[in-house]
Amino acid sequence: MAELGPRYKWIALSNTTLGMLMATINSSIVLIALPDIFKGIGINPLAPDNTSYLLWMMMGFLVVTAVLVVSFGRLGDMYGRVRMYNMGFAIFALSSVLLSITWFDGPPAALWLIGWRVVQGVGGAMLMANSSAILTDAFPVNQRGTALGINAVAAIAGSFLGLILGGVLAPVDWHLVFIVSAPFGVFGTIWAYLKLHDTGVRNKAKMDWWGNLTFAVGLIAVLVAITYGIQPYGDSSMGWGNPWVYGTLIGGVLVLAAFAVIEVKVANPLFDLHLFKIRAFSAGNLANLLASLGRGGLQFVLIIWLQGIWLPQHGYSFESTPLWAGIYMLPLTVGFLASAPLSGVLSDKWGARAFTTGGMLLTALSFVFLIMLPVDFDYWVFAIVLLVNGLGMGLFSSPNRADVMNSLPGNARGVGAGMTATFQNAAMVLSIGIFFSLIIAGLSSTLPSVMDQGLIANGVPAQAAHQVASLPAVGVLFAAFLGYNPIQELLGPVLHTLPADKAEFLTGRSFFPSLISQPFQSGLQIVFWFAVVACVVAAIASWVVGKRSTAPVESLGSELAAVAAEAGGGPTELVEPSGEIALGGVVRTRGGSGIPGGVVTVTGPDGSQVDRVLVGGDGGYELVGLRPGGYTVIVTAPGFRPEASAVTLRESVPAVQDFELVGTAVITGLIRSGVDGRGLDLATVLVSDTEGRILGQAVTGPSGVFRFEELPEGQLVITASAADHEPVALPAAGRSTVDVELPPVAVVHGVVTGSAAALAGATVTALDGNGKVVATAVTGPDGSYRLGGLPSGDYTVVTSVQEPVAVRVTARAGEEITADVVFG
């Protein structure tokens, strides 16, 4: 990836963020626009025969993405993630155009829209499956939390922005809901085609067709059964007693069980179940699934709450409530947008556990606050609770996603990202079904009697009131969800038989909200307690993931070196298990200094790349999530020769493999004296890099010559020193010859005597003109001393025995001055 330049990762982030934004906006933009869409094509979605159209317009996109995202992740691993991603952008753009040009009415128009929404979901699945893998390939491990966090912000924010866009565009013209995505889709397709490149390894494997088939059939059956379980059946308010529903559900579960068996047997499974042996992957996905279960149906519940009760009670017409519901839910989006990028950055530095666990606990607390709110709440309190909910989900989302993706081997990132997206999307659909079912269950216990009494008390004939009250509660929910006037839809022609004032009151803004408030609150409490439990369990799973070690920060300009080496052999030291590190070690020079900026690449027995990681600033590296088996580990760094070693990993036992790299550069030179130009014997020469790391040391021979081999290419520093000469440091580049001249220094020597006898062990010190100590010596057994390395100048030589004695001398470079000291 070095040839793509340091800006490539930001291009990848920008494009994939646009892709995720478009995919998720279109997952929700239809929800608010449904009344205008159905009005535009001339269909009443609340009519019993048309409920299926309503359900598939709501859920079709999510069902398709949930089913296909893992398959497209596997295809991305096999044939190129960017290729699949780009294809998804093109399909998404084409389907957006075809959705916007619907020109006919009635059921054919509904089927046309549903069909192309499914195709749009196919494009969305391609985008979702490969965006995380593209970012994981493009960004180093210490920046992935930030990148994936921004991408996650786009994904979640898109679902809320879709509500607002749908509410703004649909009343103008419902076709705009679809055409608005077309130019972005075309632009994104061209941009991805020109600028994105496959930097990850391709896993040349056969497609698991039986796995794909059983997974698709089983998951579709389960999700369709859950979707139709919301519809009434016979005298029941829901469809869970329908033999077709529970038969399809059981059949889907059995097919998924067969899928699990197939995945264990085949060589190249669609779902790589071995990945669940990686604790960060399994626990992280469990937490993500539970979080999606807890929040997936929240939008729908809040929309019904606002549109059916709160907004009409506060002066909004039923027809205007879809737009205002989206606006009043903005604190949820603001909270998420504020915390998700920040948590991604901070988790890169301090690890994810505190953010994922704390985020889920904060979200659970927000659901407790929602339980405590009255149905007719003060908006500022409601806004704060939604803000807290968004903050909690933002704290969780980015670090969770980064933890899961960082745990994956390089050749499994596409399928791993697809599996993660599958769990999330399937949980969202399941959550909608659970939330609707629980609310309907709460309404069905009290709403019929309250509705019957309220209608009769306001002049509706008893027979008509009994008939309306006996209608399934799902009709009331869908009417409120679509922004219709529920009483007007339910009573229909009966309204015309009532006095004008009674009809006006019944269809006004206060009757229905007051009527449904108490039964709806019962359902709300059940739903939110379910969400609390899901979030608390998700917090526990997040804690189990463990605290990921802090990744070192590399410079943006030297993140990757070219990977090329012949496989060799090397020892592997096995150590006790420690955390999640499967393979780690230090890359250093022969002098023992760490080498930053290198790349460690792991290949399998067939030579295919398994994973890749950057070497940290201290020379350390860590690879996680590798399976037991034999690998070749290749290390490269700019200016050094590549090294390779064979490594065998055992089950659950991390391995340590250190590397010592040598460079390709050679520096030779001569150390000479500045007095007479002669070569200096026994001069010490050091070579270091510009960061001060010592790369080599040598001592000159009689001719003063030195030579360093196997140095890294680039700017280096040569430092030379010798007796009676000043040290000198000079810059040097690899493959060069350096001639170093050391300036001479003065030497003061002499003998210290007292009472006609030599004084041994006396301390002799030279002070310069400022009184600063520049040299110190201790006399030998014969009383002699030597003070070397003195520049030209005046000095005071002080000798201390019992009382100090000072002698003044003048020294000149290259000279030896005798200064004897006599005591007594």
Long-range contacts (C-beta under 8 A, 24 or more apart in sequence): 1-137, 1-138, 1-199, 1-559, 1-560, 2-559, 2-560, 2-561, 2-562, 4-197, 4-199, 6-556, 6-557, 6-559, 8-138, 8-197, 8-199, 9-135, 9-138, 9-139, 9-143, 9-147, 11-195, 11-196, 12-134, 12-135, 12-138, 12-139, 12-196, 13-135, 13-138, 13-139, 13-147, 13-150, 13-151, 15-188, 15-191, 15-192, 15-195, 15-196, 16-85, 16-127, 16-131, 16-134, 16-135, 16-151, 17-150, 17-151, 17-154, 18-154, 18-184, 18-188, 18-191, 19-85, 19-88, 19-89, 19-127, 19-131, 19-188, 19-192, 20-127, 20-128, 20-131, 20-151, 20-154, 20-155, 20-158, 21-154, 21-155, 21-157, 21-158, 21-161, 22-92, 22-127, 22-158, 22-181, 22-184, 22-185, 22-188, 23-65, 23-92, 23-123, 23-124, 23-127, 23-128, 23-155, 23-158, 24-154, 24-155, 24-156, 24-157, 24-158, 24-159, 24-162, 25-158, 25-159, 25-161, 25-162, 25-165, 25-181, 26-61, 26-92, 26-96, 26-120, 26-124, 26-162, 26-181, 27-61, 27-62, 27-65, 27-124, 27-158, 27-159, 27-162, 28-158, 28-159, 28-160, 28-162, 28-163, 28-166, 28-299, 29-162, 29-163, 29-165, 29-166, 29-169, 29-177, 30-57, 30-58, 30-61, 30-117, 30-162, 30-166, 30-177, 31-58, 31-162, 31-163, 31-166, 31-299, 31-300, 31-303, 32-162, 32-163, 32-164, 32-166, 32-167, 32-170, 32-303, 32-322, 32-323, 32-325, 32-326, 33-166, 33-167, 33-169, 33-170, 33-174, 33-177, 33-322, 34-58, 34-482, 35-170, 35-319, 35-322, 35-482, 35-483, 35-484, 36-170, 36-171, 36-174, 36-177, 37-113, 37-170, 37-174, 37-177, 38-110, 38-482, 39-174, 40-174, 40-175, 41-102, 41-104, 41-105, 41-106, 41-109, 41-110, 41-113, 42-105, 42-106, 42-109, 43-106, 43-107, 43-109, 43-110, 45-478, 45-482, 46-475, 46-478, 46-479, 46-482, 46-484, 46-489, 50-110, 51-231, 51-478, 53-107, 53-110, 53-114, 54-478, 55-227, 55-228, 55-230, 55-231, 56-114, 56-117, 57-110, 57-113, 57-114, 57-117, 59-223, 59-227, 59-429, 59-432, 60-114, 60-117, 60-118, 60-121, 61-117, 61-118, 61-120, 61-121, 61-124, 62-121, 62-425, 62-428, 62-429, 62-432, 63-121, 63-220, 63-223, 63-224, 63-227, 63-429, 64-118, 64-121, 64-122, 64-124, 64-125, 65-121, 65-124, 65-125, 65-128, 65-421, 65-425, 66-219, 66-223, 66-422, 66-425, 66-426, 66-428, 66-429, 67-125, 67-215, 67-216, 67-219, 67-220, 67-223, 67-422, 68-121, 68-122, 68-125, 68-129, 68-216, 69-125, 69-128, 69-129, 69-418, 69-421, 69-422, 69-425, 70-129, 70-215, 70-270, 70-271, 70-415, 70-418, 70-419, 70-421, 70-422, 71-129, 71-212, 71-215, 71-216, 71-270, 71-418, 72-125, 72-126, 72-129, 72-130, 72-418, 73-129, 73-130, 73-133, 73-414, 73-415, 73-416, 73-417, 73-418, 73-419, 73-421, 74-207, 74-208, 74-270, 74-414, 74-415, 74-418, 75-207, 75-414, 76-129, 76-130, 76-133, 76-414, 76-418, 77-133, 77-202, 77-203, 77-205, 77-411, 77-412, 77-413, 77-414, 77-415, 78-202, 78-203, 78-204, 78-205, 78-207, 79-202, 80-198, 80-202, 81-130, 81-133, 81-134, 81-137, 81-198, 81-200, 81-413, 81-414, 82-130, 82-134, 82-192, 82-196, 82-197, 82-198, 83-198, 84-126, 84-129, 84-130, 84-414, 85-126, 85-127, 85-130, 85-131, 85-134, 85-192, 85-196, 86-189, 86-192, 86-193, 86-196, 87-126, 88-122, 88-123, 88-124, 88-125, 88-126, 88-127, 88-129, 88-130, 89-123, 89-126, 89-127, 89-185, 89-188, 89-189, 89-192, 90-123, 90-185, 90-189, 91-119, 91-120, 91-122, 91-123, 91-126, 92-120, 92-123, 92-124, 92-126, 92-127, 92-181, 92-185, 93-123, 93-181, 93-182, 93-185, 93-186, 93-188, 93-189, 94-119, 94-123, 94-185, 95-119, 95-120, 95-122, 95-123, 96-120, 96-178, 96-179, 96-181, 96-182, 96-185, 97-178, 97-179, 97-182, 99-178, 100-175, 100-176, 100-177, 100-178, 100-179, 100-182, 101-175, 102-175, 125-421, 128-155, 128-421, 128-425, 129-414, 129-417, 129-418, 129-421, 130-414, 130-417, 131-417, 132-401, 132-405, 132-413, 132-417, 132-420, 132-421, 133-200, 133-405, 133-413, 133-414, 133-416, 133-417, 134-196, 134-200, 135-405, 136-200, 136-405, 136-406, 136-408, 136-413, 136-417, 137-198, 137-199, 137-200, 137-410, 137-413, 138-199, 140-551, 140-554, 140-559, 140-614, 141-406, 141-551, 141-613, 141-614, 142-348, 142-550, 142-551, 142-552, 142-553, 142-554, 142-614, 143-348, 144-348, 144-402, 144-405, 144-406, 145-343, 145-344, 145-345, 145-347, 145-348, 145-352, 145-398, 145-399, 145-402, 146-341, 146-344, 146-345, 146-348, 146-398, 147-344, 148-344, 148-398, 148-401, 148-402, 148-405, 149-340, 149-341, 149-343, 149-344, 149-345, 149-347, 149-397, 149-398, 149-399, 149-401, 149-402, 150-340, 150-341, 150-344, 151-401, 152-340, 152-344, 152-397, 152-398, 152-401, 153-336, 153-337, 153-340, 153-341, 153-394, 153-397, 153-398, 156-333, 156-336, 156-340, 156-393, 156-394, 156-397, 157-333, 157-336, 157-337, 159-299, 160-299, 160-326, 160-329, 160-330, 160-332, 160-333, 160-336, 161-333, 163-299, 163-303, 163-325, 163-326, 163-329, 164-323, 164-326, 164-327, 164-330, 166-322, 166-326, 167-322, 167-323, 167-324, 167-325, 167-326, 167-327, 168-323, 170-322, 171-323, 200-410, 200-411, 200-413, 200-414, 201-410, 201-411, 201-608, 201-609, 201-610, 203-268, 203-411, 203-412, 203-608, 204-608, 205-267, 205-268, 206-267, 206-268, 207-268, 208-262, 208-263, 208-266, 208-268, 208-269, 208-270, 210-262, 210-266, 211-259, 211-262, 211-263, 211-266, 211-269, 211-270, 211-271, 212-270, 214-255, 214-256, 214-258, 214-259, 214-262, 215-256, 215-259, 215-270, 215-271, 217-252, 217-255, 218-252, 218-253, 218-254, 218-255, 218-256, 218-258, 218-259, 219-252, 219-256, 219-422, 219-426, 220-252, 221-248, 221-249, 221-251, 221-252, 221-255, 222-248, 222-249, 222-252, 222-253, 222-256, 223-252, 223-426, 223-429, 223-430, 224-248, 224-252, 225-249, 225-252, 226-429, 226-430, 226-433, 227-429, 227-433, 229-433, 229-437, 230-433, 230-436, 230-437, 230-440, 230-474, 231-474, 232-472, 232-474, 236-472, 237-440, 237-441, 237-443, 237-444, 237-472, 237-473, 237-474, 238-437, 238-440, 238-441, 238-444, 238-472, 238-474, 240-437, 270-415, 271-415, 271-419, 272-412, 272-415, 272-416, 272-419, 274-627, 275-408, 275-412, 275-415, 275-416, 275-419, 275-625, 277-627, 278-407, 278-408, 278-580, 278-624, 278-625, 279-407, 279-544, 279-545, 279-546, 279-580, 280-403, 280-404, 280-406, 280-407, 280-545, 280-546, 280-548, 280-580, 280-624, 280-625, 281-404, 281-407, 281-408, 281-416, 281-625, 283-541, 283-542, 283-544, 283-545, 284-356, 284-400, 284-403, 284-404, 284-407, 284-541, 284-542, 284-545, 285-404, 285-419, 285-420, 285-423, 286-538, 286-541, 287-356, 287-360, 287-396, 287-400, 287-538, 287-539, 287-541, 287-542, 287-545, 288-400, 288-401, 288-404, 288-420, 288-423, 288-424, 288-427, 288-538, 289-423, 289-424, 289-427, 290-427, 290-534, 290-535, 290-537, 290-538, 290-541, 291-360, 291-363, 291-393, 291-396, 291-397, 291-400, 291-534, 291-535, 291-538, 292-423, 292-424, 292-425, 292-427, 292-428, 292-431, 293-427, 293-430, 293-431, 293-434, 293-531, 293-534, 294-363, 294-364, 294-367, 294-431, 294-530, 294-531, 294-532, 294-534, 294-535, 294-538, 295-363, 295-389, 295-393, 295-431, 295-531, 296-427, 296-428, 296-429, 296-430, 296-431, 296-432, 296-435, 297-431, 297-432, 297-433, 297-434, 297-435, 297-436, 297-527, 298-389, 298-435, 298-531, 299-329, 300-432, 300-435, 300-436, 300-481, 301-435, 301-439, 301-524, 301-527, 302-329, 302-332, 302-386, 303-329, 303-481, 304-439, 304-477, 304-480, 304-481, 304-520, 305-375, 305-520, 305-524, 307-480, 307-481, 307-483, 308-476, 308-477, 308-479, 308-480, 308-481, 308-486, 308-512, 308-513, 308-516, 308-520, 309-375, 309-376, 309-480, 309-513, 309-516, 309-517, 309-520, 310-375, 310-376, 310-377, 310-513, 312-509, 312-510, 312-512, 312-513, 313-376, 313-509, 313-510, 313-513, 313-514, 315-509, 316-509, 317-509, 318-483, 318-484, 318-485, 318-486, 318-509, 319-483, 319-485, 320-483, 321-483, 322-482, 322-483, 328-379, 328-382, 328-383, 329-386, 331-383, 331-384, 331-386, 331-387, 331-390, 332-386, 332-387, 332-389, 332-390, 333-390, 334-387, 334-390, 335-386, 335-387, 335-388, 335-389, 335-390, 335-391, 335-392, 335-393, 335-394, 336-390, 336-391, 336-393, 336-394, 336-397, 337-390, 337-394, 338-390, 338-391, 338-394, 339-390, 339-391, 339-392, 339-394, 339-395, 340-393, 340-394, 340-395, 340-397, 340-398, 341-398, 342-394, 343-394, 343-395, 343-396, 343-397, 343-398, 343-399, 344-398, 344-399, 344-402, 347-398, 347-399, 347-402, 347-403, 347-548, 348-402, 348-550, 348-551, 349-550, 350-550, 351-547, 351-548, 351-549, 351-550, 352-399, 352-400, 352-402, 352-403, 352-542, 352-545, 352-547, 352-548, 353-542, 353-543, 353-545, 353-546, 353-547, 353-548, 354-547, 355-395, 355-396, 355-398, 355-399, 356-395, 356-396, 356-399, 356-400, 356-403, 356-539, 356-542, 356-545, 357-539, 357-542, 357-543, 358-392, 358-395, 358-539, 359-391, 359-392, 359-393, 359-394, 359-395, 359-396, 359-397, 359-399, 359-542, 360-392, 360-396, 360-535, 360-536, 360-538, 360-539, 360-542, 361-392, 361-535, 361-536, 361-539, 362-388, 362-391, 362-392, 362-395, 363-389, 363-392, 363-393, 363-396, 363-535, 364-392, 364-531, 364-532, 364-535, 364-536, 364-539, 365-392, 366-392, 367-528, 367-529, 367-531, 367-532, 367-535, 368-528, 368-532, 370-524, 370-528, 371-524, 371-525, 371-528, 371-529, 371-532, 374-521, 375-517, 375-518, 375-520, 375-521, 375-524, 376-517, 392-535, 396-538, 396-542, 400-542, 403-545, 403-548, 406-548, 406-624, 407-580, 407-624, 407-625, 408-625, 409-610, 409-611, 409-625, 409-626, 409-627, 410-602, 410-609, 410-610, 410-611, 410-612, 411-608, 411-609, 411-610, 411-611, 434-530, 435-527, 435-530, 436-474, 436-477, 438-523, 438-526, 438-527, 438-530, 439-477, 439-520, 439-523, 439-524, 439-526, 439-527, 440-472, 440-473, 440-474, 440-477, 440-523, 441-523, 441-526, 442-519, 442-520, 442-522, 442-523, 442-524, 442-525, 442-526, 442-527, 443-473, 443-476, 443-477, 443-516, 443-519, 443-520, 443-522, 443-523, 444-473, 445-519, 445-522, 446-518, 446-519, 446-522, 447-473, 447-476, 447-516, 447-519, 450-515, 450-516, 450-518, 450-519, 451-515, 454-511, 454-515, 455-491, 455-506, 458-502, 458-505, 458-506, 458-511, 459-498, 459-499, 459-502, 460-491, 460-494, 460-498, 460-506, 461-494, 461-497, 464-491, 464-494, 468-494, 476-516, 480-516, 485-512, 486-512, 486-516, 487-511, 487-512, 546-579, 546-580, 548-580, 549-579, 549-581, 549-622, 551-616, 552-596, 552-616, 552-617, 552-618, 552-620, 553-617, 554-596, 554-597, 554-614, 554-616, 554-617, 555-597, 558-597, 558-638, 559-597, 559-614, 560-599, 560-614, 561-597, 561-598, 561-599, 561-636, 561-637, 561-638, 562-636, 563-599, 563-601, 563-612, 563-634, 563-636, 563-642, 564-636, 564-642, 565-634, 565-635, 565-636, 565-642, 565-643, 565-644, 566-644, 567-603, 567-632, 567-634, 567-644, 567-646, 568-643, 568-644, 568-645, 568-646, 569-645, 569-646, 570-644, 570-645, 570-646, 570-647, 570-657, 571-645, 572-645, 572-646, 572-647, 572-648, 572-655, 572-656, 572-657, 573-655, 573-656, 573-657, 574-650, 574-653, 574-655, 574-656, 575-653, 575-654, 575-655, 575-656, 576-653, 577-652, 577-653, 577-654, 578-654, 579-654, 580-624, 580-625, 581-622, 581-623, 581-624, 581-654, 582-623, 582-624, 582-625, 582-626, 582-649, 582-654, 582-655, 583-622, 583-623, 583-626, 583-631, 583-633, 583-647, 583-649, 583-654, 583-655, 583-656, 583-657, 584-620, 584-621, 584-622, 584-623, 584-654, 584-655, 584-656, 584-657, 585-620, 585-621, 585-656, 585-657, 585-658, 585-659, 586-618, 586-619, 586-620, 586-621, 586-658, 586-659, 587-615, 587-619, 587-620, 587-621, 587-635, 587-637, 587-658, 587-659, 587-661, 588-619, 588-658, 588-659, 588-660, 588-661, 589-660, 589-661, 589-662, 589-693, 589-695, 589-712, 590-660, 590-662, 590-695, 590-696, 590-710, 591-693, 591-694, 591-695, 591-696, 591-697, 593-619, 593-689, 593-693, 593-694, 593-695, 594-618, 594-619, 594-620, 594-693, 595-619, 595-637, 595-640, 595-661, 595-712, 597-637, 597-638, 598-635, 598-636, 598-637, 598-638, 598-640, 598-661, 599-635, 599-636, 599-637, 600-633, 600-634, 600-635, 601-633, 601-634, 601-635, 601-636, 602-626, 602-631, 602-632, 602-633, 602-634, 603-631, 603-632, 603-634, 604-629, 604-631, 605-629, 605-630, 633-657, 635-659, 635-661, 637-661, 637-712, 638-712, 638-713, 638-714, 639-663, 639-664, 639-665, 639-711, 639-712, 639-713, 639-714, 639-734, 640-664, 640-712, 641-710, 662-710, 663-695, 663-710, 663-711, 663-712, 663-713, 663-734, 664-710, 664-711, 664-712, 664-713, 664-734, 665-710, 665-711, 665-712, 665-713, 665-714, 665-716, 665-733, 665-734, 665-735, 666-707, 666-708, 666-709, 666-710, 666-711, 666-734, 666-735, 667-707, 667-708, 667-711, 667-716, 667-718, 667-732, 667-734, 667-735, 667-736, 667-737, 667-738, 668-705, 668-706, 668-707, 668-708, 668-737, 668-738, 669-705, 669-706, 669-707, 669-718, 669-732, 669-737, 669-738, 669-739, 669-740, 670-703, 670-704, 670-705, 670-706, 670-739, 670-740, 671-700, 671-704, 671-705, 671-706, 671-720, 671-722, 671-740, 671-742, 672-704, 672-739, 672-740, 672-741, 672-742, 673-722, 673-725, 673-741, 673-742, 673-744, 674-725, 674-741, 674-742, 674-743, 674-744, 674-814, 675-744, 675-814, 677-741, 678-704, 679-703, 679-704, 679-705, 680-704, 680-722, 680-725, 680-742, 682-722, 682-723, 683-720, 683-721, 683-722, 683-725, 683-742, 684-720, 684-721, 684-722, 685-718, 685-719, 685-720, 685-740, 686-718, 686-719, 686-720, 687-711, 687-716, 687-717, 687-718, 687-719, 687-732, 688-716, 688-717, 688-719, 689-714, 689-715, 689-716, 689-717, 690-715, 690-716, 690-717, 723-788, 724-788, 724-789, 725-789, 726-789, 726-791, 743-813, 744-813, 744-814, 745-788, 745-789, 745-790, 745-791, 745-813, 745-814, 746-790, 746-791, 746-792, 746-811, 746-812, 746-813, 746-814, 746-815, 746-816, 746-817, 747-786, 747-787, 747-788, 747-790, 747-811, 747-815, 747-816, 747-817, 748-775, 748-786, 748-787, 748-790, 748-795, 748-797, 748-809, 748-811, 748-816, 748-817, 748-818, 748-819, 749-784, 749-785, 749-786, 749-787, 749-816, 749-817, 749-818, 749-819, 750-784, 750-785, 750-797, 750-818, 750-819, 750-820, 750-821, 751-779, 751-782, 751-783, 751-784, 751-785, 751-820, 751-821, 752-779, 752-783, 752-784, 752-785, 752-799, 752-801, 752-820, 752-821, 752-822, 752-823, 753-783, 753-820, 753-821, 753-822, 753-823, 754-801, 754-822, 754-823, 754-824, 755-823, 755-824, 758-782, 758-783, 758-784, 759-783, 759-801, 759-823, 762-799, 762-800, 762-801, 763-799, 763-800, 764-797, 764-798, 764-799, 764-821, 765-797, 765-798, 765-799, 765-800, 766-790, 766-795, 766-796, 766-797, 766-798, 767-795, 767-796, 767-797, 767-798, 768-793, 768-794, 768-795, 769-793, 769-794, 769-795, 797-821, 799-823
